């Protein structure tokens, strides 16, 4: 993959990454002479490739992520969030965690059919699916392809619960399906938000919905009876931490039913990518931010310790945790929304059996 020097002022054209770091598995680097890099190279359009995966549900045993199984219609994400923890997953495809991650998107066009085949299997036991656990299911191309919506329609037919998380107000397009599922306890939605500063948002998350659009989406979902909340994620120490009380207050006004947060961590190639972003956009605060990130993760920004990697540890992390809890309480937002129902599952043609001992939600 072509390398782009982080210092090149032209390297950012509505993208979160400024270059393509070396893939950790291949170790191959192609460095272009900056004088040979054209404007067409910098403005290269996003490419969408066909993903031939024969399964669509992934499982994990991490105690930090809040779900055991997830559904991911896309690999890579055009939103281009500069801090995205999922960037290194592109390296398994022989691509880069940098510009490749946001400009080469693999599309699982068979995802709805693969999902239906899994749910129809007699070995499937109803459980909450996260949509999605890695890249955003409502990234811009979803408006045209509708793969996420088709997956929701499959889940609705089988009455299998789903927990959605997104940075895109496009989720409101599917209000009809989500409201129907919410009526039997089958869905909740979380809008991920980062900062009150719109200029900073554009630089951090160049192709995401604006803060106001996300808050409007919270309001529309809440009005339709869909449990909806916010995830202040990630909190970037020394950059967005002071926004927490204001974000939660505005989320409460919009009708948020739950709220959570994560602390920034920088796994693998995300470290140098985010450092380049800091130097380009907030150079005077770059060292302070990086020092705080390391401080909250035991001295290592690539923190892999279960129980600490998502929330951090130490004095500063505890201060953020206290700030968030107090702000959430003052805003009147519960920590969790009601559990989703896993006892309503049915295969088309089967008669739904009522729960014998009350609600078996999980």
Buried (B, 14 or more C-beta within 10 A) or exposed (E): BBBBBBEBEBBBEEBBBBBBBBBEEEEEEEEBEEEEBEEEBBEBEBEBEEBEEEEBBBEEEEEEBBBBBBBBBBBBBBBBBBBBBBBBBBBEBEBBBBBBBBBBBBBBBBBBBBBBBBBEEEEBEBBBBBBBBBBBBBBBBBEEBBBBBBBBBBBBEBBBBBBBBBBBBBBBBBBEBBBBBBEBBBBBBBBBBBBBBEEBBEBBBBBBBEBEBBBBBBBBBBEBEBBBBBBBBBBBBBBBBEBBBEBBBBBBEBBBBBBBBBBBBBBBBBBBBBBBBBBBBBEEBBEBBBBBBBBBBBEBBBBEEEEBBBBBBBEBBEEBBEBBEEBBEEBEBEEEBEBBBBBBBBBEEEEEEEEEEEEEBE
